[in-house]
């Protein structure tokens, strides 16, 4: 059985379309949270998920946009400990989130607010989380990877940091497929992964997509323009 893993689409329909076209044949696609937020195509992305039968868990942006939008930014800033930075990522996330709320139907907000925080597949062989196991908002970076993160599962997959990475610990695999809609590992190409449960392996993929379609659309909205440089550089830009 092969599983397509995507994460952090964040309302980026051009990137999602490109990833789905590039992905090899799989039996099912799972999304590791944050369907919406940041980018200007939330409705289109949600309709694509429904049309393609993509199953998702809930990310922190999904939770906040589906419920309490003002809660965005209550967690510590990612990689921005300097209080003198000119741009606060949480302020940008909140502004984009408030724009997104106004574009979603009540049914769409109800859907993202009721998604499960975690999923287990194949009798517990695979565990899918957004941040860390048991911690939806927890950030898990490659230098923190280790066998201590596993419970009974053989494969643990997470998102949230937008950093693509995978490691093996004996027969166990820990993987972040990276972000489809807003990579933050210095590579602006959309990211995804494919799990092969029969061979107990994971393949990481990157694919270029038309970023200018997204940046042009952002500039026609009240979404902060700073997000354009985040997409173009594949990382958070705070100055």
C-alpha positions as CSV (number, residue, x, y, z in Angstrom):
1,X,0.0,0.0,0.0
2,X,1.2,3.5,-0.9
3,X,0.2,6.6,0.9
4,X,0.6,10.2,-0.4
5,X,1.6,12.6,2.4
6,X,1.0,16.3,2.1
7,X,1.0,19.0,4.7
8,X,0.5,22.7,5.3
9,X,-1.3,23.5,2.0
10,X,-2.3,26.8,3.5
11,X,-4.8,27.9,0.8
12,X,-2.3,27.6,-2.0
13,X,-4.3,26.0,-4.9
14,X,-1.6,26.4,-7.6
15,X,0.9,24.5,-5.5
16,X,-1.7,21.8,-4.6
17,X,-2.7,21.3,-8.2
18,X,1.0,20.9,-9.2
19,X,1.7,18.4,-6.4
20,X,-1.4,16.3,-7.2
21,X,-0.3,16.2,-10.9
22,X,3.3,15.3,-10.0
23,X,2.5,12.6,-7.3
24,X,2.8,9.0,-8.5
25,X,-0.1,6.6,-8.1
26,X,-1.0,6.1,-4.4
27,X,-3.9,4.3,-2.7
28,X,-4.8,7.3,-0.5
29,X,-3.6,10.9,0.2
30,X,-3.5,12.2,3.8
31,X,-2.9,15.8,4.8
32,X,-1.1,16.6,8.0
33,X,-2.9,19.8,8.9
34,X,-3.3,23.5,8.0
35,X,-5.5,23.3,5.0
36,X,-6.1,27.1,5.1
37,X,-4.4,30.3,6.2
38,X,-1.8,32.6,4.5
39,X,-2.7,32.1,0.9
40,X,-5.7,33.4,-1.1
41,X,-7.4,30.2,-2.4
42,X,-9.0,28.6,0.7
43,X,-12.3,27.7,-0.9
44,X,-10.6,26.2,-3.9
45,X,-8.3,24.0,-1.8
46,X,-11.2,22.7,0.3
47,X,-13.2,21.8,-2.8
48,X,-10.1,20.0,-4.2
49,X,-9.8,18.0,-0.9
50,X,-13.5,17.0,-1.2
51,X,-13.2,16.1,-4.9
52,X,-10.0,14.1,-4.5
53,X,-11.1,12.4,-1.3
54,X,-8.0,13.8,0.6
55,X,-8.3,13.0,4.3
56,X,-6.9,15.5,6.7
57,X,-6.1,16.0,10.3
58,X,-6.4,19.5,11.9
59,X,-3.6,22.0,12.0
60,X,-3.4,25.0,14.4
61,X,-4.6,27.4,11.6
62,X,-7.5,25.2,10.8
63,X,-8.4,25.2,14.5
64,X,-8.2,28.9,14.9
65,X,-9.8,29.9,11.6
66,X,-12.6,27.4,12.2
67,X,-13.0,28.8,15.8
68,X,-11.1,31.6,17.5
69,X,-9.2,33.6,14.9
70,X,-7.7,35.9,17.5
71,X,-5.9,32.9,19.0
72,X,-3.5,32.9,16.0
73,X,-0.1,34.2,17.2
74,X,-0.6,33.2,20.8
75,X,2.2,30.6,20.5
76,X,5.9,31.7,20.4
77,X,7.2,33.0,17.1
78,X,9.1,30.4,15.0
79,X,12.8,31.2,14.8
80,X,12.3,34.9,15.7
81,X,13.6,35.3,19.2
82,X,14.8,38.9,18.4
83,X,12.1,41.2,19.6
84,X,13.4,44.0,17.3
85,X,12.5,42.2,14.1
86,X,10.5,44.6,11.9
87,X,7.9,41.9,10.9
88,X,6.1,39.7,13.3
89,X,5.1,36.4,11.6
90,X,2.2,36.0,14.0
91,X,0.7,39.4,13.0
92,X,0.9,38.4,9.3
93,X,-0.7,35.0,10.1
94,X,-3.5,36.7,12.0
95,X,-4.2,39.2,9.2
96,X,-4.3,36.5,6.6
97,X,-6.4,34.3,8.8
98,X,-9.0,37.1,9.3
99,X,-9.2,37.5,5.5
100,X,-9.6,33.8,5.1
101,X,-12.5,33.6,7.7
102,X,-14.5,36.0,5.5
103,X,-14.1,33.8,2.5
104,X,-15.3,30.5,4.0
105,X,-18.8,29.2,4.4
106,X,-20.2,28.2,7.8
107,X,-20.0,24.6,6.5
108,X,-16.3,24.9,5.6
109,X,-15.4,26.4,8.9
110,X,-17.3,23.7,10.7
111,X,-15.5,21.1,8.7
112,X,-12.0,22.4,9.6
113,X,-12.9,23.0,13.2
114,X,-14.0,19.3,13.7
115,X,-11.1,17.6,12.0
116,X,-9.3,15.1,14.3
117,X,-6.0,16.2,15.8
118,X,-4.3,12.9,15.0
119,X,-4.9,9.7,13.0
120,X,-3.6,6.2,13.2
121,X,-3.7,3.9,10.2
122,X,-3.3,0.2,9.5
123,X,-4.0,-0.9,13.1
124,X,-1.6,1.7,14.5
125,X,1.4,1.0,12.2
126,X,1.2,4.7,11.0
127,X,0.6,7.7,13.2
128,X,-0.2,11.1,11.7
129,X,0.1,14.3,13.7
130,X,0.4,18.0,12.9
131,X,3.0,19.3,15.4
132,X,4.3,16.7,17.9
133,X,2.5,13.6,19.3
134,X,-0.1,14.9,21.7
135,X,0.9,18.5,21.1
136,X,-0.8,20.1,18.1
137,X,1.1,23.3,18.2
138,X,4.5,21.8,19.1
139,X,7.3,22.3,16.6
140,X,9.5,19.4,15.7
141,X,12.6,20.1,13.8
142,X,15.1,17.6,12.4
143,X,17.7,18.1,15.2
144,X,15.1,16.9,17.7
145,X,14.3,13.7,15.8
146,X,14.9,10.5,17.8
147,X,13.4,7.1,18.8
148,X,11.9,8.6,21.9
149,X,9.2,10.2,19.9
150,X,7.6,6.9,18.9
151,X,5.0,5.0,20.9
152,X,3.7,1.8,19.3
153,X,3.7,3.0,15.7
154,X,6.3,2.1,13.1
155,X,5.9,5.3,11.0
156,X,5.4,8.7,12.5
157,X,4.6,11.6,10.2
158,X,4.2,15.3,11.1
159,X,4.0,18.8,9.6
160,X,3.7,22.3,11.1
161,X,7.4,23.4,10.7
162,X,7.2,23.4,6.8
163,X,10.7,21.7,6.8
164,X,10.9,18.6,4.7
165,X,13.0,15.8,6.4
166,X,12.9,12.1,7.0
167,X,15.0,9.7,9.2
168,X,15.1,6.0,10.0
169,X,15.6,4.6,13.4
170,X,16.1,0.8,12.9
171,X,12.7,-0.2,11.4
172,X,11.0,3.0,12.4
173,X,10.5,6.1,10.2
174,X,10.0,9.7,11.2
175,X,9.1,12.0,8.4
176,X,7.9,15.5,7.6
177,X,6.7,15.7,4.0
178,X,7.3,19.5,4.0
179,X,4.8,22.2,3.1
180,X,2.9,22.2,-0.1
181,X,1.8,25.8,0.2
182,X,4.6,27.7,2.1
183,X,7.9,25.9,2.3
184,X,10.3,27.3,5.0
185,X,13.4,25.2,4.4
186,X,15.0,27.5,1.9
187,X,13.6,25.7,-1.1
188,X,10.5,27.4,-2.6
189,X,9.3,24.3,-4.5
190,X,6.2,22.6,-3.2
191,X,7.0,19.5,-1.0
192,X,5.3,16.1,-0.5
193,X,6.2,12.5,0.3
194,X,5.1,9.0,-0.6
195,X,5.0,6.2,2.0
196,X,5.3,2.6,0.9
197,X,4.0,0.4,3.7
198,X,5.0,-2.8,2.0
199,X,8.7,-1.9,1.7
200,X,8.6,0.3,4.9
201,X,10.1,3.3,3.1
202,X,9.5,6.9,2.4
203,X,10.4,9.0,-0.6
204,X,10.6,12.8,-0.4
205,X,9.6,14.9,-3.5
206,X,9.9,18.6,-4.5
207,X,8.2,20.2,-7.5
208,X,8.2,23.7,-8.9
209,X,4.9,25.4,-9.2
210,X,3.8,28.9,-10.6
211,X,4.5,31.0,-7.5
212,X,3.6,34.2,-9.4
213,X,0.0,33.1,-9.7
214,X,-0.2,33.1,-5.9
215,X,1.8,36.3,-5.3
216,X,-0.3,38.2,-8.0
217,X,-3.4,37.0,-6.2
218,X,-2.1,38.0,-2.8
219,X,-1.5,41.6,-4.0
220,X,-5.1,41.9,-5.1
221,X,-6.3,41.2,-1.5
222,X,-5.7,42.6,2.0
223,X,-3.4,39.7,2.8
224,X,0.0,41.1,3.8
225,X,2.4,41.5,0.9
226,X,5.2,40.1,3.0
227,X,3.9,36.7,2.3
228,X,5.0,37.1,-1.3
229,X,8.7,37.1,-0.3
230,X,8.1,34.1,2.0
231,X,6.9,32.1,-1.0
232,X,9.6,33.4,-3.4
233,X,12.4,32.6,-1.0
234,X,11.0,29.5,0.6
235,X,11.5,30.9,4.1
236,X,10.1,33.4,6.6
237,X,11.5,36.8,5.9
238,X,11.3,39.2,9.0
239,X,13.2,42.2,7.6
